[in-house]
Amino acid sequence: MKTPNYSKKECWYQIPSITKEVDTFFIYPTEYLGFNEGDPDYAALDNAEMLEGVKILYMSQASVYEDATNVFLPYYRQASMRYFGEVRKKTGNLDAAISGIPYEDITAALDYYFENYNAGRPFILASHSQGSIIAKLVLKKYFKEHPDYYDRMVAAYVIGFAVTKEELEANPHMKFATGETDTGVIISWNTEGIKNVEENAQNCVLLPNGISINPLNWKRDETYAPASENLGSLIFNEKTQKLEIGDVGADAQINLARGTVITKASPEPMTEDFAKVSAQFFGPYGRHEEDYEFYYNNLKANVAKRIATYKASH
């Protein structure tokens, strides 16, 4: 299987018109389940399930970066949810599933982006879930090999997969955010309901010594942030059949021992089949699908703040 040729427009979901001074390079989460008999371990670039998922995901996640940046989003041959489960069972982690084909595709897309589209602008690296496992490898390897690019990184929003203390120690060029305006840093969190903690539920996106930052008060300690600090969540309106800003009571408090953000807010209803898959991977009270949506407007405001800080110091 050849690496996609990212000079071709069909290898990208979006190549934006340049209207902003900063770019975002977004790596999307798992949209290909691959649970049917004979399904390959990795999605082809024209996989219908993945393509449809990326459309929805763009609106619910990547759109948060649109107000402040030009959002670039490449397609890549991602690992299926089924294959992730198999790799996790065999190796105890998910790295082996992404260190080959998905990482090679994303780094090829990054090469093309920096050489042909970026034109020296500062940029944000952003991702979720599987995309964030790849983003971590990009931070560890690709940007170590390309320090000139890395110098222009405003921030890396590596949401929906744990970043650990050991990873930061082993890669001193990687820094985790300490507040709401520092730049050149990693911003990461994983969201759960309190019962996941109480039951010590298995959650495949958590790792020992994982770190989260609170997306409402931008602190790394256990200071509680009530829902009154939430500037607006992204929710699906059944009547209009559209995503809209609303209030779902999404508060946030870090659980340092587990390395997660705990919320009382409930997820949107899922189909029975998807609920089973979600519980299997993220625990019965996981809020993985809502990492972006619950804190949408706070994240949007934070992106603008970090960009302003970056511009003021460069």
C-alpha positions in Angstrom: 0.0 0.0 0.0 1.5 3.3 -1.1 1.4 6.4 1.1 -1.2 8.8 -0.3 0.0 11.5 -2.6 -0.9 14.7 -0.7 -0.4 16.9 -3.8 -3.8 15.5 -4.8 -6.8 17.5 -3.5 -8.8 14.2 -2.9 -6.3 13.3 -0.2 -7.6 16.2 1.9 -11.0 16.8 3.5 -10.2 20.5 3.6 -7.5 22.8 2.1 -8.8 26.2 3.2 -8.6 29.6 1.7 -6.0 31.5 3.6 -7.8 34.3 5.5 -6.0 34.0 8.9 -2.5 34.5 10.2 -2.4 31.1 11.9 -3.1 27.6 10.6 -4.5 24.5 12.3 -3.4 21.0 11.2 -6.1 18.6 12.4 -5.8 14.8 12.8 -9.3 13.3 13.2 -10.3 10.4 15.6 -11.4 6.9 14.8 -14.3 7.0 12.4 -13.8 3.5 11.0 -15.1 0.7 13.2 -14.2 -2.3 11.0 -16.3 -4.9 12.9 -17.7 -6.7 9.8 -16.2 -9.9 8.7 -13.4 -9.3 6.2 -12.9 -5.6 7.1 -9.3 -4.6 6.7 -7.3 -3.4 9.8 -6.8 0.0 8.1 -9.4 2.1 6.2 -8.7 2.9 2.6 -8.7 6.6 1.9 -12.1 6.3 0.2 -13.7 4.2 2.9 -17.3 5.4 3.1 -17.7 4.9 6.8 -14.6 7.0 7.5 -15.5 9.7 5.0 -19.0 10.2 6.4 -17.6 10.2 10.0 -15.0 12.9 9.1 -17.8 15.2 7.8 -19.7 15.0 11.1 -16.5 15.2 13.2 -15.4 18.4 11.3 -18.5 20.1 12.5 -18.3 18.9 16.1 -14.6 19.2 16.7 -12.4 20.8 14.0 -14.8 23.7 13.5 -13.7 25.0 17.0 -10.5 26.2 15.3 -12.2 27.9 12.4 -12.7 31.4 13.9 -9.0 31.9 14.6 -7.2 29.8 12.1 -7.1 28.2 8.6 -8.0 24.6 9.2 -6.2 22.0 7.1 -7.5 18.4 7.5 -5.9 15.5 5.6 -7.4 12.1 5.2 -5.3 9.2 6.4 -5.5 5.4 6.5 -6.6 5.0 10.1 -6.7 1.8 12.2 -10.2 0.4 12.8 -11.7 0.3 16.3 -11.7 -3.5 16.1 -8.0 -3.6 15.3 -7.2 -1.3 18.1 -9.0 -3.7 20.5 -6.9 -6.6 19.1 -3.6 -4.7 19.4 -4.4 -3.5 23.0 -5.2 -7.1 24.0 -1.9 -8.4 22.5 0.5 -5.6 23.5 -1.2 -3.7 26.4 -1.2 -0.4 24.5 -2.3 1.1 21.2 1.0 2.4 19.8 1.7 -0.5 17.5 -1.6 0.2 15.6 -0.6 3.7 14.6 3.2 3.7 14.4 3.1 2.3 10.8 0.5 3.3 8.2 -1.3 6.1 10.1 1.9 7.8 11.2 3.5 7.5 7.8 0.4 9.0 6.1 0.2 12.0 8.6 3.9 12.8 8.3 3.6 12.7 4.5 0.7 15.1 4.8 2.7 17.3 7.1 5.7 17.3 4.7 3.4 18.5 1.9 1.6 21.0 4.1 4.8 22.6 5.3 6.5 22.6 1.9 3.5 23.8 -0.1 0.7 25.4 2.1 2.1 26.8 5.3 4.2 29.6 3.9 6.0 30.2 7.3 2.8 30.9 9.3 2.5 29.9 12.9 0.3 26.8 13.4 -1.7 24.7 15.9 -1.5 20.9 15.9 -4.9 19.6 17.0 -6.4 16.1 17.3 -8.7 13.8 19.1 -8.5 10.1 20.2 -6.6 8.0 17.5 -5.6 11.4 16.1 -4.0 12.3 19.4 -2.0 9.1 19.6 -0.6 10.0 16.2 -0.1 13.7 17.3 2.0 12.5 20.3 4.2 10.6 17.9 4.5 13.6 15.7 5.6 15.7 18.7 8.1 13.1 19.8 9.6 12.2 16.4 8.6 14.5 13.5 9.1 17.8 15.3 12.3 16.6 16.8 13.5 16.1 13.3 12.0 19.4 12.2 12.8 21.9 15.0 12.4 24.9 12.6 8.7 23.9 12.2 8.3 23.2 15.9 9.5 26.7 16.7 6.4 28.1 15.0 3.9 25.8 16.9 1.5 28.0 18.9 0.2 25.0 20.8 -0.8 21.3 20.4 -4.3 20.4 21.4 -3.8 16.7 22.0 -7.3 15.9 23.3 -8.8 12.5 24.0 -5.7 10.5 24.7 -3.4 10.6 27.8 -0.1 12.4 27.7 2.0 11.1 30.6 4.7 12.4 32.9 7.1 9.8 31.6 6.6 10.9 28.0 7.4 14.5 28.9 10.5 13.4 30.9 11.7 11.3 27.9 11.1 14.2 25.5 12.3 17.4 27.1 11.3 19.4 24.0 7.7 18.7 24.9 6.1 20.9 27.5 2.6 20.6 29.0 0.5 23.7 29.5 0.5 25.2 33.0 -2.3 27.8 32.4 -4.5 29.3 29.8 -2.1 31.4 27.8 1.3 29.7 27.6 2.4 28.7 24.1 4.5 26.0 22.4 2.8 23.6 24.9 0.5 20.5 24.9 -3.1 20.9 26.0 -4.8 17.6 26.8 -7.7 16.1 28.8 -9.9 13.0 28.9 -13.5 13.4 30.2 -15.3 10.9 32.3 -18.4 10.6 34.5 -17.8 10.1 38.2 -19.0 6.5 38.1 -16.1 5.5 35.9 -13.8 6.6 38.7 -15.9 5.0 41.4 -15.9 1.7 39.6 -12.3 2.1 38.4 -13.6 1.4 34.9 -11.2 0.4 32.1 -10.7 3.2 29.7 -8.4 2.7 26.7 -7.5 6.4 26.4 -6.1 6.6 29.9 -2.5 5.7 30.8 -0.7 5.6 34.2 0.5 9.0 35.2 -1.6 10.7 32.6 -2.1 14.5 32.8 -5.2 16.6 32.1 -5.8 20.3 32.2 -9.2 21.6 33.2 -10.9 23.0 30.1 -13.0 25.5 32.1 -10.5 27.1 34.6 -7.2 25.9 32.8 -5.7 24.6 36.0 -4.0 21.3 36.6 -5.0 20.8 40.2 -8.3 19.6 41.5 -10.0 23.0 41.7 -13.6 22.5 40.8 -15.0 24.5 37.9 -18.8 24.7 38.1 -21.0 24.7 34.9 -21.5 28.4 35.3 -17.9 28.8 34.0 -18.9 26.9 30.8 -19.3 29.4 27.9 -21.4 26.9 25.9 -21.4 23.3 24.8 -22.1 22.0 21.3 -25.3 20.0 21.2 -27.5 18.4 18.6 -30.9 20.0 18.3 -33.4 17.2 17.4 -35.9 19.7 16.1 -33.6 21.6 13.7 -31.3 18.6 13.1 -28.4 20.9 13.6 -25.5 21.4 16.0 -26.1 24.4 18.2 -24.5 26.0 21.3 -26.4 25.2 24.5 -26.1 24.3 28.1 -25.8 20.7 29.3 -24.5 21.5 32.7 -20.9 20.5 31.8 -18.8 21.2 34.9 -15.2 20.0 35.2 -12.9 18.8 38.0 -9.6 17.0 37.5 -9.1 13.7 39.3 -5.3 13.7 39.6 -5.0 10.0 40.6 -6.8 8.9 37.4 -5.5 11.8 35.2 -9.0 12.7 33.9 -11.5 15.5 33.9 -14.7 14.5 35.7 -18.1 15.9 34.8 -21.7 15.5 36.0 -23.0 16.2 32.5 -24.5 13.3 30.5 -23.7 12.3 26.9 -26.2 12.6 24.1 -28.2 9.4 23.5 -26.3 6.8 21.5 -27.6 3.8 19.5 -27.5 0.6 21.5 -24.7 -0.9 19.4 -22.6 2.2 19.6 -23.2 2.5 23.4 -21.8 -1.1 23.8 -18.7 -0.3 21.7 -18.2 3.0 23.7 -18.5 1.2 27.1 -16.1 -1.5 26.0 -13.4 1.0 25.1 -14.1 4.0 27.4 -16.0 2.5 30.3 -19.7 2.6 30.9 -19.6 6.2 32.1 -17.0 7.5 29.7 -17.5 10.9 28.1 -14.9 10.4 25.4 -17.2 11.5 22.6 -17.8 14.7 24.4 -14.2 15.8 25.0 -14.7 18.7 22.5 -18.4 19.2 22.5 -18.9 19.7 26.3 -16.3 22.5 26.4 -16.6 23.8 22.9 -16.8 27.6 23.5 -14.2 27.6 26.3 -11.8 25.8 23.9 -12.6 28.3 21.1 -11.8 31.2 23.5 -8.6 29.5 24.6 -7.4 29.1 21.1 -7.8 32.8 20.5 -6.0 33.6 23.8 -2.9 31.4 23.0 -2.7 32.9 19.5 -2.8 36.4 20.9 0.0 35.5 23.4 2.0 34.0 20.6 1.7 37.0 18.4 2.6 39.4 21.2 5.9 37.6 21.8 7.0 37.0 18.2 
